[in-house]
Structure formats: structure tokens, C-alpha cells
Amino acid sequence: MRQDLCALLRGNSYPGRGILLGRSEDNTRAVIAYFIMGRSENSRNRIFEETADGIRTRAFDESKMTDPSLIIYHPVRGHHRHQRRPHRHHPGRHDRRPLLPPRPPQPHL
């Protein structure tokens, strides 16, 4: 189902956080996007940075940060298991995201 994301976000004063799933314009790749919003000045003072295992948040302006425990975390972590499906992303809300145990190798049929 195709929807106008800009119109959906414009009509919501506080969308919070979201995960968008879709396909590339040429329909050859899956696309995932993750976003967060903030109500407090502390929460609005965070940006994403790429890490080896996904993304994490960091303060945009460290002088404005009041409580790092509320805004600094890894919202999305990726796991690289095997070549056929090398990237598995596990989004979640910081310490509430369950850690997934490694899955045993599947036999090739």
C-alpha cells in the first residue's frame, strides 16, 4: 500500500519513533528507515551515528545534554550471519530491546 509519508507526519504533532519498510524506486532492494522524535530539549538533542553493528544515538550538542542515560543507546543493531541473508536488523527501544540468542545453523536442503 503506497502512502504519502510527509502527509502522515505533517498531520501528527508527535509521531514518536517509527520504522519504515519499503522498496527502492527501481523495486530491486528492500529499504528500512528508522526515526525518532523528542519532546524535551534533552531528547531533541540527539542524532544517529553509524557503528560497526548498527546505529546509536549521541548528543548533537554535548553542552545541552542533561541526562545521557535517557538518550544515548543503540536503537538498531545488525547481525551478519551468512552470505544468503547477511544483514539482520533488530530495532528496539534501548534497554527494552531483547537480546536475541544466536540461531543454530540451518542445514542446506
N, C-alpha and C positions, 0 to 999 in steps of 0.2 A: 504494500500500500504506500503510495507516494504522498508525502505531506510537506507542507511549507514550514520548515523548522523556524525560520525567522518569525513568521506569524504566530506560531505556537509560543515561542519565548517572549515575544512582544506582549502577548496577552496574559502573561503570568508575571506578577511583580517579583516573585521569589521562586524560581524553579529549583533551587537547592543544588542537587547534583544529578547528573544524568549520564547514561550510556547510550550512544547512538550506534546502531548497526545498519550497514547498508552495503552497496556495491559501488565499485568505481564507475565512472561515467561510461567507460567502454565495456562494462559488465564482465571484466576478466578477473577482478580481485574483490575479496571481501574487505570492508573498511570498518574500523571501530574507532570511535571517538569518545572521550570521557571528559566531562566538565564539572566544575564545582563553582558555587557562588558563596558569598559570605554576607552575613547581616552586620556583624560587629566590625569595627575597624581592624581588629586583630585578624579576623577571618578573611577580610578583603585584602589583606596584605600578604597573600601567598601566591606563588606561581609554581608551575611544574618545572622539573628538570629531569632529563633522561638519566637513567642509571643503567648499569650492566644488566640488571634483572627486571627492568620495567621503568616506572617513573616514581618520583617522590615529590613532595611539596617542600618549598623552602620560603623563607621570608623574602619579599621583594625589597623591603627596607628594614633592615635589622634594628634600626633605632626606634621603630614603631612597634616592634613585637612586644607583647605583654605576657603571653603565656605560650611558650613553644610547644608544650605537651598537647595543646588543643589544635595546632595547625601543622605540625611537622610530622609527616608519616608517609608511608608507601601506599597510595591508593590502588595501584595496579602493579602486579608482579607477573613476570612471564617465566615460563619454563621451557627449556629447549630439550626435547626428549629424543626424537628420532627424525630422520630425514623426510618421511612422508608428510608429517604434520609437525614441523619444527617449532612452531610458536603456539603456546597455550597461555592465555592471559587470564589472570584471576583478579578481577576487580573486587573491591570491598572497602568498607569504611574503617580504616586504620586498625585498631586492635580488635575490632569486631569481625574482621575477615578471618575465617577459619584457615588454618594451615592444612593443605591437602597432603596426605601421605603419598609417597611415590607409588605409582601403579606398576604392578609386575609386568614384565614384557609379555606381549601377546604373541602367540605362535602365528606364523605366516601360513595361511591356508592356500 
